[in-house]
Amino acid sequence: MHQARRHPSTRSALAAGSVLAIAGLLLAGCGSKATETDSANAESCVDTSGSTVKVGALNSLSGTMAISEVTVRNAIDLAVEQINASGGVMGKQIQLVGEDGASEPTVFAEKAEKLISSDCVAAVFGGWTSSSRKAMLPVFESANSLLYYPVQYEGLESSPNIFYTGATTNQQIVPALDYLKEKGVKSLYLVGSDYVFPQTANRIIKAYAEANGIEIKGEDYTPLGSTDFSTIINKVRTADADAVFNTLNGDSNVAFFREYKNVGLTPQDMPVVSVSIAEEEVGGIGVQNITGQLTAWNYYQTIDTPVNTAFVDAYKAKYGAEKPTSDPMEAAYASVYLWKNTVEKAQSFDVKAIQDNAGGVTFDAPEGLVTIDGENHHITKTARIGEIRPDGLIYTVWESPAPIEPDPFLKSYPWAAGLSG
């Protein structure tokens, strides 16, 4: 476990519920290694004496990230419904308490505190942006509670109180770069939203590029929710890179890809590789604006396995035949089952018992078999590069031959030395 000690005053401010302290943490270094705190013995109000156990779902149901996060909430609901129908967890029915993070990191932190201390949930499933996760991290550590975070992220983090069920960098971004290099890409333009994930991801991309003879032609950031991309797209066009690496999040992607097409840029001339656009976002962007572009994920609706077919059928039966499945919601779905399987292995809802028993816990997920790494709390993931087709779905054009072990601090890559601080 990679650990670093936070300043005691930060912990005390958070314990006092200071919103200013939470906001300050958002400005902290992107790659800091999370710490085990001396609050590991924090008293829990979780009540498992009856026939139910509470868990929390914390997702943006409003604001700029709702385009992505509503489907994650749906997947959590589906998993809870299925588990309850099959007997629950250790014989107890799951009672889901939902909250709206409203696309604001400070709101995520406040709602996390409410779920833990007022609703007394045994675990929380949710978060999307790295800013939301970093805002919640000290809340979960100080209360010694558990967050299951379902979205790919920039890595360089590990916490005993977070299980990361989306991809870390070596399971998504690095395979995407390897794929582009194999296809002869010699230059990239980097476009991202102005917050933790894109900034840190691009530090990693630039380190990879320097080590692999790839030129970075430009790097631009825009606030979450931005809709004016005329200046950035003009810079992208004149830079004439071989490809664009896109780390925009939320509904900014709608404006970006519409403008990209409007100026005549095509996937054939300058493909865009996106790491935050899944099937759900394609519809909002307009398939006509994004057909032929590439994505890097670990799951697509089109994966042809019996397990995924059953998952897709169940999701569409519950939410509508027109509703696609996607990587983050699949990871959220898997996270509920991984929590269940860990509780049942530990024969306890206790946080320490779950932490002690998490290593080696598996789930036959729609993406394939996933396994929890007990040291860093990430899971194995199969990397997949996909192409967006005219039917609005994403089809695998390359995948790793086996699930990739998580390496959140990129310790196995010499070019990444020093990135984690």
N, C-alpha and C positions, 0 to 999 in steps of 0.2 A: 504494500500500500504506500503510495507516494503521499507524503504529508508535509504541510507547512503550517506554522503557528500563526493564527490571526492575533492582532493586537487585542488585549483583554478589554479595552474600552469599547471596541466594536461589539463584542459579545454582550457586554452589559447594556449598551444602548439598544441592541436588538431585543434583549430580554425585557427591556422597558417598553418595547413596542414602538420605538422611534421610527417614524416614516423617513426622517432625515437620514438616519443611519442606513436604512435600506437604499435610499437614493444614492448615498455615498458609495455603497458597495457596487453599484452599477458602473461607477467610474473607475473601479479598481482594475488592476492588471488583468488582461484577458486570460493569460495562461496560468494563473496561480493554481497551485495544487491544494485541493480541499483538505481540511484537517479533521481528525477526530478530536472532539472537544471534551472538556472535563464535565460536560453535561450528559455523558453517556448513561448516567444513573437518574436522569430526569424522570420525575414521577409521571406515569401515564394514567389518563382517565379512561382508557379503552375498557369497555365492559363486554366480556365474553361469557357472562354467567347465564344469559338467556339463550333463546333459539336463533338469534340473529347476531351479525357482526357488521358494524358500519365501516364503509370505505368511502373515500372522497374522489370526485372527479372535478378537476379544475382546468377549464379550457376557455379560450376566448370565444364567446357566443355573440360578441358585439365588437365593433372596431375593425381596424384594417386587417387583422389576422383571422377574423371569423370565416373568411373564404376558405381557409385551410383547416381551422380547428373544429368546426361544427361536426365534420365527418369523424374526427377523432373521438368526440363525445359519443357519437352514434355507435362506434365500434366498442367502446367501453360498456355502453348499455347492453349491446348484444352479448358480449362475453359474460357479463353478470347474469343476464337472463338465461343463457345456456347453462352456466354453472349451477344456478339455482334449480333449474329444471332437472339437472342430473344429481341432485342431492345436496348441493351447496359445498361448503368448505368445512371439513371435519364435522359434518352433520348440521352446520349452521347456515341459514339463508343469509345472503349478502344484502345489506340495505345500503343503497347508493345515495350519497348526499352530493348534489351537484352545485357548483359555483361557477360564476362567470369572471374570468380574469380580465375581460374587457380590453385586451391588447395592451395593457399597461403593467410594466414590471412591478411597480409599487402595489397595484391592486392584487397581483398574484401573491405577493408576500403577505398582504393583509388577509386575503382569503385563505391562504395556507394556515396562518395562525388561527383563524376562526375554525377551520376544519379540525385542526389538531386539538385545540384547547377547549372549544365550545361544543363541537359536534362529536369529539372523542373518536375519530376514525382510526382504524388500525393501519391504514396506508392510504396514500393519495396517488392518483393516476392523472398525469397531465403536464402542462407546460408545452411550449413550442419554441419560442425564441430563446436564444442563450441568455438574453437579458432577463427574461422571466425566470429562467432556471437559476441564474446567479443571484437574483433577488430572493428566491425561495430557499436556496441552499443553507444559509445561516439559520433560517427559521427551523428547518428540519433538523439541523445539527444541534441547535440549542435545546430543542424539545425532544431530541432523540426519537424522531419519528421517521417514516419511510416515504420517499417519493419515487415513483416509477415514471421515468421520463422517456417518452416514446419517439423522439425525433432525432435524426442525424444531426451531428453537431461538430464543432471544430476540434474536439479532443482537448488534450493538455489539462485534464481534470479527472479526479477520482475522489469520491466521498463514500464513507461507510453508510451514509444515510440516503444515498441515491442509487437506484438501479437504472442503468442506461440501456434501454432496449432498442434504440435506433442505432445507426452506424456511427462509429468513431472514424477519424480521418483515414486510417489505413484500410478501412472497409468500404470507402466511398470515394473520397477525393483523390487519394493516391491511385487507386485502380483507374479512375477516370483519366488522370494524367498519363498513366502508363498506356491506356488505350489511344489517347491522342498522339502520343509520341510514336507508337507503333504505326499509326496512320500517316505519319510524316509531318505532323504539325511542328513548325519551327518557331512560331510566335503566337502570343495570346494577348487579348485585351481583357482586363478584369473589371466587371461591373457588379456592384453589390449595394445592399442597404447599409445605412450608416449605424451599425451597432456591432456587438461583440463577435458574432459568428462570422460575418463576411470579412471583417478586418483581420481576425485571427486566421481564418481559412486562407486569405490571400497572403499573409506572412508565410504560411506553409507552402502555398503554391509558388511563391517567388523563390523560396529556398530550393524547392524541387527544380524549378526552371533553371536556376543558376547552375545546379549540379548536372543538368541534362541538356544543356545547350539550347534552351528555349528562351527567346527574347520576349520580355514583357513590354508591349507597345504602349500601354496606358493603363491607368487604374482610377476608377471613379466610384464615388459613393453618393447615395441620395437618401434622405430621411425615409423611414417607413411611412408608407401611404402616399409617397410622391407620385404625381401623375404627369409631370412635364419632363419628357426625355428628349426633347428636340436637340438640346445642346450636346448631351452625352452621345446620342446616336450619331450626330454629325462628327464628333471626335472619333467614334468607333469606325465610321465609314472612311474617314481620311487616313486613319492609322493603318488600314489595310492589313490587319493581322490575319493569320491563318484560321483562327477560331476565337470565339468569345467564351470566357468562363463566367457564368452567371450565378451570383449568390444573392440576388434580390429575393425578398420574401414578401408574402401577402399579395394584396391587389396591385402593387406596383408593377408586377409582371404583366398585367393586362395592358397598361399603357406602354410599357417597354416593347413588347412584341408587336403591338399594333403599329407603333412608330417605326420599328425595325423593318416591317414589311412595307410600310408606306414609302420609305426612302429607297426601296428596291433591293435591300439586302436579303439574300436567300441562304438556305441551308447548304446549297451547293457551293456558293461563293465564300461564305463565311459562317460556318455552323456555330450554333450556340449550344454549349453543354450546361444544363441547369441541374442544380442539386436540391432545389426546393419546389420544383414543379412536378406534381403527380397528376393522376387522372382527374381528380376533383378540380384542379385548377385549369386544366385544358379547356373545359367547357366555358369557364368564365373569361378566359383569354380569347376564345374563339378558335376552333380547330383550324380554320382557314388561315389564321395568322401564325400558326406554330407547327403545321404539318412538316415533317422531315427533320425537325430539330431533335437534339439528343438530350437524354437525361441520365443521371447516375443515381441509382437506388439499389435496394436489395430485394424489392418485391414489386411485381406488376400484376394487375388483374389477369393478364393473359397467361400466367404460369400454368402449364398443363399438367396438373397432378390431381389425384382424387381429393386430397386434403383441401387444396385451394378451390376446387370446384364446389365442394360442400360449403366452404366459407363464403364464396361469392353468392351461391344460391341462397344461403341463409340471410346474408346481408340485404340482397335485393328483395327477398320475400318480406323483410321487415320494413325496409325504407323505400322500396320502389324499384321497378325493373330498370329505370333510367339512371339509377344512382350507381356510380362506379366505386370500386374499392381502390385503395392506394397504399403506398408504403407507410406513411406515418400512422394511419388508422390501423393497418395490419400489425404494426409494432405495438400499438396501444392495446389491441385485442390480445396479442401474445403476452403482454406484460401482466394482464389480469390472471391469465393461466399460469404464468411463471410464479406469481405471488401465491396462487392457490397451491401449486405443486411444492413450493418451498415450505409453506405452512404445514402441509401434510407430511413432508419429510421430517420437519422439525417437531411435528405433533404439538405445535404451539403457535399462537399469534404474537408472542413476545418478540420485540425487535432484535434483541441479542441472539435469540434462538434462530431467528430467520437469517441474520447475518452469518452465524456460525455454520448454518446448514445449506447456504445458497450455492456453494461451489459444486459444480457438476449437475445441478438441476437442469432438466431438459424439457422441451415442449416441441411436439411435432407440429410446427406452425405452418400456415399457408405458404410462407416463403421457403420452407424446408426446416430441417431439424436445427434448433437453436439450443445453446448450452451456456449457462451462466459461469463466468470466470469469478471464482470466489475471492480473488485478490483485488481486482479492480472494479467488480460489479458491472462490467459490460458483458455482452453476449457475442457468441460467434455469429457471423453473418456471411451469406454468399453475396458477392458483389455482382451487380448486373448493369450493363449499359443498355439503354433502351432507345428506340426511335418512335416518335409520335407519328401515328398514321392517320389517314383521313377519317377513320371511324371514331377518332377521339381517344383511342386506346394506345397503350405503349407496348411495344414488342421488343423482346430481348434480342440484341444483336451480338452480345458477348456476355459471358458470365465466368466467374472464377470456377476452377475445377472442383473446389471443395469450400466449405465454410471457412472464413478467415478468422483466425484468433485475434481478439482485440488487442491493440497496442496503442492505447490512448496517448502515451507520451512519446510515441514514435522512436522508442529506444533501439529498434532494430534497423533504423535508417541513418547511416552516418551523416547524410546531408542535413538532417534535422537537429543535429547537436546544437544545444543552446536555445532552441525555440521555447522550451518549457520554463526557462528562467532559472 
